[in-house]
Amino acid sequence: MSVEHCEAIAECRREIHAINKSHILFLDETALRVNAAPTSTIVAPGETPYVIVDDDTAYARRYDMIACCSYDRVFPPKVYSPNERREEGVKGINTAMLISYIQDILAQAVGAMDVYPIILVLDRSRIHNIDEIKQAFHDWGCQELTDVIKMPTQAAKRMSPLDNSLFHDWKERIRLRGRITSANIEQVMADEWNNTKVKSIQSCYHHCLLFQRQDVYADCPLPSQHKHNN
């Protein structure tokens, strides 16, 4: 971790600190395989001591999800199945699929917040085309989105509440649901995302040092070498 990388993260945090938290959205993509299952379970007498899954291989079908959150809520996600990816001719989520999510779900949900302006924070994935994203919101009547901030490269684990650690907690809740199959995985993914607690979101914001009075260098891995000045 270079001093320059820490400085880039600190500068982005300062930019976010200057914005009211209710005006900021984070968006990202994640995935879950159909072989997701608990790592341990309580077994009743006479029951099998294992959890059944449709496919326990490393090649189990992967379901991709686009998700978005603000400081005090999560927005409805979009889950893409292997068949939908196959129809698009892609291995993961592409820009067209992201734009479709914005048009079909997110723009309307964000507009309903009745908050202006809205700033969207993204990582530097090649599918995050700023101009196309802005246009998608505006074309579907959500003029509230006024700007997009891109985090520095490889900064999401330190800066995004989605990566630190809402997505991790979401996957853990799914594993507690028991058997995951191709028939129920999309519903379980959406349900557990929608069940995310406000307290959990705000805790992740705190971990990411997104509050105005937090030290933007507090998570620097090499403070004695970097010698940052606030």
C-alpha positions as a Markdown table, in Angstrom:
| # | Residue | x | y | z |
|---|---|---|---|---|
| 1 | Met | 0.0 | 0.0 | 0.0 |
| 2 | Ser | 1.7 | 3.2 | -1.2 |
| 3 | Val | 1.4 | 6.6 | 0.5 |
| 4 | Glu | 0.0 | 7.9 | -2.8 |
| 5 | His | -2.9 | 5.4 | -2.6 |
| 6 | Cys | -3.7 | 6.3 | 1.0 |
| 7 | Glu | -3.7 | 10.0 | 0.0 |
| 8 | Ala | -6.1 | 9.3 | -2.9 |
| 9 | Ile | -8.5 | 7.5 | -0.6 |
| 10 | Ala | -8.2 | 10.3 | 2.0 |
| 11 | Glu | -9.0 | 12.9 | -0.7 |
| 12 | Cys | -12.1 | 10.9 | -1.8 |
| 13 | Arg | -13.3 | 10.6 | 1.8 |
| 14 | Arg | -12.9 | 14.3 | 2.3 |
| 15 | Glu | -15.1 | 14.9 | -0.8 |
| 16 | Ile | -17.7 | 12.6 | 0.7 |
| 17 | His | -17.4 | 14.2 | 4.1 |
| 18 | Ala | -18.5 | 17.5 | 2.5 |
| 19 | Ile | -21.8 | 16.0 | 1.3 |
| 20 | Asn | -24.8 | 15.3 | 3.5 |
| 21 | Lys | -24.9 | 11.5 | 4.0 |
| 22 | Ser | -28.6 | 11.3 | 3.0 |
| 23 | His | -27.6 | 12.6 | -0.4 |
| 24 | Ile | -25.0 | 9.8 | -1.1 |
| 25 | Leu | -25.6 | 6.4 | -2.7 |
| 26 | Phe | -23.2 | 3.5 | -3.1 |
| 27 | Leu | -23.7 | 1.0 | -5.9 |
| 28 | Asp | -21.8 | -2.2 | -6.7 |
| 29 | Glu | -22.2 | -5.8 | -8.0 |
| 30 | Thr | -21.7 | -9.1 | -6.2 |
| 31 | Ala | -22.5 | -12.7 | -6.8 |
| 32 | Leu | -23.6 | -15.9 | -5.1 |
| 33 | Arg | -23.2 | -19.5 | -6.2 |
| 34 | Val | -26.0 | -22.0 | -5.9 |
| 35 | Asn | -23.8 | -24.2 | -3.7 |
| 36 | Ala | -23.9 | -21.6 | -0.9 |
| 37 | Ala | -24.7 | -23.4 | 2.4 |
| 38 | Pro | -24.0 | -23.2 | 6.1 |
| 39 | Thr | -20.6 | -24.3 | 7.2 |
| 40 | Ser | -22.2 | -25.9 | 10.3 |
| 41 | Thr | -25.6 | -27.0 | 11.4 |
| 42 | Ile | -27.6 | -28.4 | 14.3 |
| 43 | Val | -28.7 | -31.9 | 13.5 |
| 44 | Ala | -31.8 | -33.5 | 15.2 |
| 45 | Pro | -31.7 | -37.2 | 16.1 |
| 46 | Gly | -32.2 | -39.3 | 13.0 |
| 47 | Glu | -31.5 | -36.5 | 10.6 |
| 48 | Thr | -28.7 | -36.4 | 8.1 |
| 49 | Pro | -25.6 | -34.5 | 9.3 |
| 50 | Tyr | -25.1 | -32.4 | 6.2 |
| 51 | Val | -26.9 | -29.7 | 4.2 |
| 52 | Ile | -28.1 | -30.6 | 0.7 |
| 53 | Val | -27.2 | -28.3 | -2.2 |
| 54 | Asp | -28.0 | -28.6 | -5.9 |
| 55 | Asp | -24.3 | -28.5 | -6.9 |
| 56 | Asp | -21.3 | -28.7 | -4.6 |
| 57 | Thr | -18.6 | -28.1 | -7.2 |
| 58 | Ala | -16.5 | -25.0 | -7.9 |
| 59 | Tyr | -18.5 | -24.7 | -11.1 |
| 60 | Ala | -21.9 | -24.3 | -9.4 |
| 61 | Arg | -24.2 | -21.8 | -11.2 |
| 62 | Arg | -23.4 | -18.2 | -10.2 |
| 63 | Tyr | -26.1 | -15.6 | -9.7 |
| 64 | Asp | -25.1 | -12.0 | -10.0 |
| 65 | Met | -26.7 | -9.1 | -8.1 |
| 66 | Ile | -26.6 | -5.4 | -8.5 |
| 67 | Ala | -27.3 | -3.5 | -5.3 |
| 68 | Cys | -27.4 | 0.0 | -4.0 |
| 69 | Cys | -27.7 | 1.6 | -0.6 |
| 70 | Ser | -27.9 | 5.0 | 1.0 |
| 71 | Tyr | -27.0 | 5.9 | 4.6 |
| 72 | Asp | -30.4 | 4.8 | 5.9 |
| 73 | Arg | -31.8 | 2.2 | 3.4 |
| 74 | Val | -31.1 | -0.3 | 0.8 |
| 75 | Phe | -32.8 | -0.2 | -2.6 |
| 76 | Pro | -34.4 | -3.2 | -4.4 |
| 77 | Pro | -31.7 | -5.3 | -6.1 |
| 78 | Lys | -31.6 | -7.0 | -9.4 |
| 79 | Val | -30.5 | -10.6 | -9.6 |
| 80 | Tyr | -29.2 | -12.0 | -13.0 |
| 81 | Ser | -29.4 | -15.8 | -13.5 |
| 82 | Pro | -26.9 | -17.8 | -15.6 |
| 83 | Asn | -29.5 | -18.1 | -18.3 |
| 84 | Glu | -29.9 | -14.3 | -18.5 |
| 85 | Arg | -26.1 | -13.9 | -18.7 |
| 86 | Arg | -26.1 | -16.5 | -21.4 |
| 87 | Glu | -28.7 | -14.6 | -23.4 |
| 88 | Glu | -26.6 | -11.5 | -23.1 |
| 89 | Gly | -23.5 | -13.4 | -24.1 |
| 90 | Val | -21.5 | -12.3 | -21.1 |
| 91 | Lys | -19.8 | -14.1 | -18.2 |
| 92 | Gly | -20.8 | -11.4 | -15.7 |
| 93 | Ile | -22.7 | -8.1 | -15.5 |
| 94 | Asn | -22.1 | -5.7 | -18.3 |
| 95 | Thr | -22.9 | -2.0 | -18.8 |
| 96 | Ala | -26.2 | -2.8 | -20.6 |
| 97 | Met | -27.4 | -4.9 | -17.7 |
| 98 | Leu | -26.5 | -2.2 | -15.2 |
| 99 | Ile | -28.3 | 0.4 | -17.2 |
| 100 | Ser | -31.4 | -1.9 | -17.4 |
| 101 | Tyr | -31.3 | -2.1 | -13.6 |
| 102 | Ile | -31.3 | 1.7 | -13.3 |
| 103 | Gln | -34.1 | 2.1 | -15.8 |
| 104 | Asp | -36.3 | -0.7 | -14.4 |
| 105 | Ile | -35.8 | -0.3 | -10.7 |
| 106 | Leu | -33.3 | 2.2 | -9.3 |
| 107 | Ala | -34.2 | 5.5 | -10.9 |
| 108 | Gln | -37.8 | 5.2 | -9.7 |
| 109 | Ala | -36.7 | 4.2 | -6.2 |
| 110 | Val | -34.2 | 7.0 | -5.9 |
| 111 | Gly | -36.7 | 9.6 | -7.3 |
| 112 | Ala | -39.2 | 8.5 | -4.6 |
| 113 | Met | -36.8 | 9.6 | -1.9 |
| 114 | Asp | -37.5 | 13.2 | -2.8 |
| 115 | Val | -33.9 | 14.3 | -2.0 |
| 116 | Tyr | -31.9 | 16.7 | -4.1 |
| 117 | Pro | -29.1 | 16.5 | -5.1 |
| 118 | Ile | -28.1 | 12.8 | -5.2 |
| 119 | Ile | -24.4 | 11.7 | -5.6 |
| 120 | Leu | -23.6 | 8.2 | -6.7 |
| 121 | Val | -20.3 | 6.6 | -5.6 |
| 122 | Leu | -18.9 | 3.7 | -7.7 |
| 123 | Asp | -15.7 | 1.8 | -8.0 |
| 124 | Arg | -13.6 | 1.9 | -11.2 |
| 125 | Ser | -15.1 | -1.2 | -12.9 |
| 126 | Arg | -15.1 | -0.8 | -16.6 |
| 127 | Ile | -18.9 | -1.3 | -16.7 |
| 128 | His | -19.4 | 1.9 | -14.7 |
| 129 | Asn | -19.7 | 4.4 | -17.5 |
| 130 | Ile | -20.5 | 7.7 | -15.9 |
| 131 | Asp | -22.2 | 9.4 | -18.9 |
| 132 | Glu | -24.4 | 6.4 | -19.6 |
| 133 | Ile | -25.4 | 6.0 | -15.9 |
| 134 | Lys | -26.3 | 9.7 | -15.6 |
| 135 | Gln | -28.3 | 9.5 | -18.8 |
| 136 | Ala | -30.2 | 6.5 | -17.6 |
| 137 | Phe | -31.3 | 8.2 | -14.4 |
| 138 | His | -32.3 | 11.4 | -16.3 |
| 139 | Asp | -34.1 | 9.6 | -19.1 |
| 140 | Trp | -36.3 | 7.9 | -16.6 |
| 141 | Gly | -37.3 | 11.0 | -14.8 |
| 142 | Cys | -34.7 | 11.0 | -11.9 |
| 143 | Gln | -33.1 | 14.4 | -12.3 |
| 144 | Glu | -32.0 | 14.3 | -8.7 |
| 145 | Leu | -28.8 | 12.5 | -9.7 |
| 146 | Thr | -26.3 | 15.3 | -10.3 |
| 147 | Asp | -22.9 | 13.7 | -10.0 |
| 148 | Val | -20.9 | 10.4 | -9.8 |
| 149 | Ile | -17.8 | 9.9 | -7.7 |
| 150 | Lys | -15.4 | 7.1 | -8.6 |
| 151 | Met | -13.3 | 5.8 | -5.8 |
| 152 | Pro | -9.6 | 5.2 | -6.3 |
| 153 | Thr | -8.5 | 1.9 | -7.8 |
| 154 | Gln | -8.7 | -1.0 | -5.3 |
| 155 | Ala | -10.2 | 1.3 | -2.6 |
| 156 | Ala | -13.7 | -0.3 | -2.3 |
| 157 | Lys | -12.7 | -2.6 | 0.6 |
| 158 | Arg | -11.7 | 0.5 | 2.6 |
| 159 | Met | -14.3 | 3.0 | 1.4 |
| 160 | Ser | -17.5 | 1.3 | 0.3 |
| 161 | Pro | -20.0 | 0.1 | 2.9 |
| 162 | Leu | -21.1 | -2.5 | 0.4 |
| 163 | Asp | -17.7 | -4.1 | 0.3 |
| 164 | Asn | -17.0 | -3.3 | 4.0 |
| 165 | Ser | -19.0 | -5.3 | 4.9 |
| 166 | Leu | -22.7 | -5.3 | 3.9 |
| 167 | Phe | -22.2 | -7.9 | 1.1 |
| 168 | His | -20.3 | -10.2 | 3.5 |
| 169 | Asp | -23.1 | -10.0 | 6.2 |
| 170 | Trp | -25.7 | -10.5 | 3.5 |
| 171 | Lys | -24.0 | -13.8 | 2.4 |
| 172 | Glu | -23.8 | -14.9 | 6.0 |
| 173 | Arg | -27.5 | -14.4 | 6.4 |
| 174 | Ile | -28.2 | -16.4 | 3.3 |
| 175 | Arg | -26.1 | -19.3 | 4.6 |
| 176 | Leu | -28.3 | -19.3 | 7.7 |
| 177 | Arg | -31.4 | -19.9 | 5.6 |
| 178 | Gly | -30.3 | -23.5 | 5.0 |
| 179 | Arg | -30.7 | -25.3 | 1.6 |
| 180 | Ile | -30.0 | -23.1 | -1.4 |
| 181 | Thr | -31.3 | -24.3 | -4.7 |
| 182 | Ser | -31.7 | -22.9 | -8.2 |
| 183 | Ala | -35.4 | -22.7 | -7.5 |
| 184 | Asn | -35.1 | -20.4 | -4.5 |
| 185 | Ile | -31.7 | -18.7 | -4.7 |
| 186 | Glu | -32.9 | -15.5 | -6.5 |
| 187 | Gln | -35.7 | -14.9 | -4.0 |
| 188 | Val | -33.5 | -15.6 | -1.0 |
| 189 | Met | -30.8 | -13.2 | -2.4 |
| 190 | Ala | -33.4 | -10.4 | -2.9 |
| 191 | Asp | -35.2 | -11.1 | 0.4 |
| 192 | Glu | -32.0 | -11.0 | 2.5 |
| 193 | Trp | -30.7 | -7.9 | 0.8 |
| 194 | Asn | -34.0 | -6.1 | 1.5 |
| 195 | Asn | -33.8 | -7.2 | 5.1 |
| 196 | Thr | -30.6 | -5.3 | 5.7 |
| 197 | Lys | -30.9 | -3.3 | 8.9 |
| 198 | Val | -30.2 | 0.4 | 9.0 |
| 199 | Lys | -28.0 | -0.1 | 12.0 |
| 200 | Ser | -25.8 | -2.4 | 9.9 |
| 201 | Ile | -25.5 | 0.1 | 7.1 |
| 202 | Gln | -24.5 | 2.9 | 9.4 |
| 203 | Ser | -22.0 | 0.7 | 11.1 |
| 204 | Cys | -20.4 | 0.0 | 7.8 |
| 205 | Tyr | -20.3 | 3.8 | 7.0 |
| 206 | His | -18.4 | 4.2 | 10.3 |
| 207 | His | -15.9 | 1.4 | 9.4 |
| 208 | Cys | -15.3 | 3.1 | 6.1 |
| 209 | Leu | -14.5 | 6.5 | 7.8 |
| 210 | Leu | -17.2 | 8.3 | 5.9 |
| 211 | Phe | -18.4 | 10.6 | 8.8 |
| 212 | Gln | -17.2 | 14.2 | 8.8 |
| 213 | Arg | -15.3 | 14.1 | 12.0 |
| 214 | Gln | -13.5 | 10.8 | 11.4 |
| 215 | Asp | -9.8 | 10.7 | 10.6 |
| 216 | Val | -9.4 | 9.9 | 6.9 |
| 217 | Tyr | -6.1 | 8.1 | 7.6 |
| 218 | Ala | -7.3 | 6.0 | 10.5 |
| 219 | Asp | -7.1 | 2.8 | 8.6 |
| 220 | Cys | -3.7 | 3.4 | 7.0 |
| 221 | Pro | -1.8 | 0.1 | 7.1 |
| 222 | Leu | 1.6 | 1.8 | 7.4 |
| 223 | Pro | 1.2 | 5.0 | 9.4 |
| 224 | Ser | 4.7 | 5.2 | 10.7 |
| 225 | Gln | 6.0 | 5.1 | 7.1 |
| 226 | His | 3.4 | 7.2 | 5.4 |
| 227 | Lys | 3.4 | 10.0 | 8.1 |
| 228 | His | 0.1 | 11.5 | 6.8 |
| 229 | Asn | -0.9 | 15.0 | 7.9 |
| 230 | Asn | -4.6 | 15.6 | 8.3 |
